[in-house]
Amino acid sequence: MYIKTIYITICYKFIIVLLPLCGTLLYVRSFTGPYHNLLWLYFSIQVTLVIIAYYLFAIYRLLKQPPTGSWYVTPYPRLKAALVFCGLLMLLIYHFILLPNYAETQETRTIYNPVASIIIHDIVPLFIMAEWLIFDPKGKICRTDPLL
């Protein structure tokens, strides 16, 4: 079962665009120091930028070609499956590898923004997984599609 209301879908996708955008901007503003140019090499920042681009495209597609009759097909379902997989990976690595090591070094306390990290590493992956569970028709992708 999934929700077929276009207005709720567009609003939810717009929230998914705003959350990583706010988290990335907060993270960029708090990241100062000699390595501030290396911020764009972080996996979580790259994934959030791809998430923003994908969901902006999905909103544009829904507004330009509203679904008629049957429900819309997810644009690029393999890319979306990869984004859900990367979001889950980001969530797990942050909680089990990165977060315990933040308290060990004094240097990371100056660049660590807990609000931005929670938005990027917790809220965005959970929203993406919930969006896949609630709004997408099931059975359109294979189990190996996120790995392609």
C-alpha positions as a Markdown table, in Angstrom:
| # | Residue | x | y | z |
|---|---|---|---|---|
| 1 | Met | 0.0 | 0.0 | 0.0 |
| 2 | Tyr | 1.3 | 3.4 | -0.8 |
| 3 | Ile | -0.1 | 7.0 | -0.9 |
| 4 | Lys | -1.3 | 8.2 | -4.3 |
| 5 | Thr | -2.0 | 11.8 | -3.5 |
| 6 | Ile | 0.1 | 14.1 | -5.7 |
| 7 | Tyr | 0.0 | 17.1 | -3.3 |
| 8 | Ile | 1.2 | 15.1 | -0.3 |
| 9 | Thr | 3.9 | 13.5 | -2.5 |
| 10 | Ile | 5.2 | 16.9 | -3.7 |
| 11 | Cys | 5.2 | 18.4 | -0.2 |
| 12 | Tyr | 7.1 | 15.4 | 1.2 |
| 13 | Lys | 9.6 | 15.5 | -1.6 |
| 14 | Phe | 10.0 | 19.3 | -1.0 |
| 15 | Ile | 10.7 | 18.6 | 2.6 |
| 16 | Ile | 13.3 | 16.1 | 1.6 |
| 17 | Val | 15.0 | 18.8 | -0.6 |
| 18 | Leu | 14.9 | 21.4 | 2.2 |
| 19 | Leu | 16.3 | 19.1 | 4.9 |
| 20 | Pro | 19.6 | 18.2 | 3.3 |
| 21 | Leu | 20.0 | 21.7 | 1.9 |
| 22 | Cys | 19.7 | 23.2 | 5.4 |
| 23 | Gly | 21.9 | 20.5 | 6.9 |
| 24 | Thr | 24.6 | 21.0 | 4.3 |
| 25 | Leu | 24.5 | 24.8 | 4.7 |
| 26 | Leu | 24.8 | 24.5 | 8.4 |
| 27 | Tyr | 27.7 | 22.1 | 8.1 |
| 28 | Val | 29.5 | 24.3 | 5.6 |
| 29 | Arg | 29.2 | 27.3 | 7.8 |
| 30 | Ser | 30.5 | 25.5 | 10.8 |
| 31 | Phe | 33.4 | 23.8 | 9.0 |
| 32 | Thr | 36.4 | 26.2 | 9.3 |
| 33 | Gly | 40.1 | 25.6 | 9.5 |
| 34 | Pro | 42.9 | 24.5 | 7.3 |
| 35 | Tyr | 40.9 | 21.7 | 5.6 |
| 36 | His | 37.7 | 23.6 | 4.8 |
| 37 | Asn | 38.2 | 22.9 | 1.0 |
| 38 | Leu | 38.1 | 19.1 | 1.7 |
| 39 | Leu | 34.6 | 19.3 | 3.0 |
| 40 | Trp | 33.2 | 18.6 | -0.5 |
| 41 | Leu | 35.1 | 15.2 | -0.6 |
| 42 | Tyr | 33.0 | 13.8 | 2.3 |
| 43 | Phe | 30.7 | 11.0 | 1.3 |
| 44 | Ser | 27.8 | 12.4 | 3.3 |
| 45 | Ile | 28.0 | 15.8 | 1.6 |
| 46 | Gln | 28.2 | 14.3 | -1.8 |
| 47 | Val | 25.2 | 12.0 | -1.1 |
| 48 | Thr | 23.1 | 14.9 | 0.2 |
| 49 | Leu | 23.9 | 16.9 | -2.9 |
| 50 | Val | 22.8 | 14.0 | -5.1 |
| 51 | Ile | 19.7 | 13.6 | -3.0 |
| 52 | Ile | 18.9 | 17.3 | -3.5 |
| 53 | Ala | 19.3 | 17.0 | -7.3 |
| 54 | Tyr | 17.3 | 13.8 | -7.6 |
| 55 | Tyr | 14.3 | 15.1 | -5.6 |
| 56 | Leu | 14.3 | 18.5 | -7.4 |
| 57 | Phe | 14.1 | 16.5 | -10.6 |
| 58 | Ala | 11.4 | 14.3 | -9.2 |
| 59 | Ile | 9.4 | 17.4 | -8.1 |
| 60 | Tyr | 9.9 | 19.0 | -11.5 |
| 61 | Arg | 8.7 | 15.9 | -13.3 |
| 62 | Leu | 5.6 | 15.6 | -11.1 |
| 63 | Leu | 4.7 | 19.2 | -11.8 |
| 64 | Lys | 5.4 | 19.1 | -15.5 |
| 65 | Gln | 3.8 | 15.7 | -16.2 |
| 66 | Pro | 1.2 | 15.0 | -13.5 |
| 67 | Pro | 0.2 | 11.4 | -13.3 |
| 68 | Thr | -3.0 | 10.5 | -15.2 |
| 69 | Gly | -5.0 | 7.4 | -14.5 |
| 70 | Ser | -2.4 | 5.1 | -13.0 |
| 71 | Trp | 0.2 | 6.4 | -10.5 |
| 72 | Tyr | 3.5 | 7.8 | -11.7 |
| 73 | Val | 6.6 | 5.7 | -12.3 |
| 74 | Thr | 9.5 | 6.6 | -10.0 |
| 75 | Pro | 12.1 | 8.5 | -12.1 |
| 76 | Tyr | 15.3 | 6.4 | -12.4 |
| 77 | Pro | 14.3 | 3.8 | -9.8 |
| 78 | Arg | 17.9 | 2.3 | -9.7 |
| 79 | Leu | 19.3 | 5.7 | -8.8 |
| 80 | Lys | 16.6 | 6.1 | -6.1 |
| 81 | Ala | 17.4 | 2.6 | -4.7 |
| 82 | Ala | 21.1 | 3.6 | -4.6 |
| 83 | Leu | 20.2 | 6.8 | -2.7 |
| 84 | Val | 18.2 | 4.8 | -0.2 |
| 85 | Phe | 21.1 | 2.4 | 0.2 |
| 86 | Cys | 23.6 | 5.3 | 0.5 |
| 87 | Gly | 21.4 | 6.9 | 3.1 |
| 88 | Leu | 21.2 | 3.7 | 5.1 |
| 89 | Leu | 25.0 | 3.3 | 4.8 |
| 90 | Met | 25.5 | 6.9 | 5.9 |
| 91 | Leu | 23.2 | 6.4 | 9.0 |
| 92 | Leu | 25.0 | 3.2 | 10.1 |
| 93 | Ile | 28.6 | 4.4 | 9.5 |
| 94 | Tyr | 27.9 | 7.7 | 11.3 |
| 95 | His | 26.4 | 6.0 | 14.4 |
| 96 | Phe | 28.8 | 3.1 | 14.8 |
| 97 | Ile | 32.1 | 4.4 | 13.4 |
| 98 | Leu | 32.2 | 8.2 | 13.3 |
| 99 | Leu | 30.1 | 9.3 | 16.3 |
| 100 | Pro | 32.1 | 7.3 | 19.0 |
| 101 | Asn | 35.4 | 8.8 | 17.6 |
| 102 | Tyr | 34.2 | 12.4 | 17.7 |
| 103 | Ala | 34.7 | 12.6 | 21.5 |
| 104 | Glu | 38.3 | 11.3 | 21.3 |
| 105 | Thr | 39.9 | 14.3 | 19.6 |
| 106 | Gln | 39.9 | 17.9 | 20.6 |
| 107 | Glu | 40.3 | 19.1 | 17.1 |
| 108 | Thr | 37.0 | 17.7 | 15.9 |
| 109 | Arg | 35.1 | 19.6 | 18.6 |
| 110 | Thr | 35.8 | 22.9 | 16.8 |
| 111 | Ile | 34.3 | 21.8 | 13.5 |
| 112 | Tyr | 31.6 | 19.4 | 14.8 |
| 113 | Asn | 28.1 | 20.9 | 14.4 |
| 114 | Pro | 25.7 | 18.4 | 16.1 |
| 115 | Val | 22.5 | 19.9 | 14.5 |
| 116 | Ala | 23.9 | 19.7 | 11.0 |
| 117 | Ser | 25.2 | 16.2 | 11.6 |
| 118 | Ile | 21.9 | 15.0 | 13.0 |
| 119 | Ile | 20.1 | 16.5 | 10.0 |
| 120 | Ile | 22.5 | 15.0 | 7.4 |
| 121 | His | 23.2 | 11.6 | 9.0 |
| 122 | Asp | 19.9 | 10.8 | 10.8 |
| 123 | Ile | 16.9 | 12.7 | 9.6 |
| 124 | Val | 17.6 | 12.8 | 5.8 |
| 125 | Pro | 18.2 | 9.0 | 5.6 |
| 126 | Leu | 15.1 | 8.2 | 7.6 |
| 127 | Phe | 13.0 | 10.5 | 5.5 |
| 128 | Ile | 14.3 | 8.9 | 2.3 |
| 129 | Met | 13.6 | 5.4 | 3.6 |
| 130 | Ala | 10.1 | 6.5 | 4.8 |
| 131 | Glu | 9.4 | 8.1 | 1.4 |
| 132 | Trp | 10.4 | 4.9 | -0.4 |
| 133 | Leu | 8.1 | 2.9 | 2.0 |
| 134 | Ile | 5.1 | 5.2 | 1.9 |
| 135 | Phe | 5.0 | 6.6 | -1.7 |
| 136 | Asp | 6.7 | 4.3 | -4.1 |
| 137 | Pro | 5.0 | 1.3 | -5.7 |
| 138 | Lys | 6.8 | -1.9 | -4.7 |
| 139 | Gly | 8.3 | -4.6 | -6.9 |
| 140 | Lys | 9.7 | -2.2 | -9.5 |
| 141 | Ile | 13.4 | -2.8 | -8.8 |
| 142 | Cys | 15.5 | -5.9 | -8.2 |
| 143 | Arg | 17.4 | -6.6 | -5.0 |
| 144 | Thr | 20.7 | -6.0 | -6.7 |
| 145 | Asp | 19.7 | -2.6 | -8.2 |
| 146 | Pro | 21.1 | -0.5 | -5.4 |
| 147 | Leu | 24.5 | -2.1 | -6.0 |
| 148 | Leu | 24.7 | -1.3 | -9.7 |
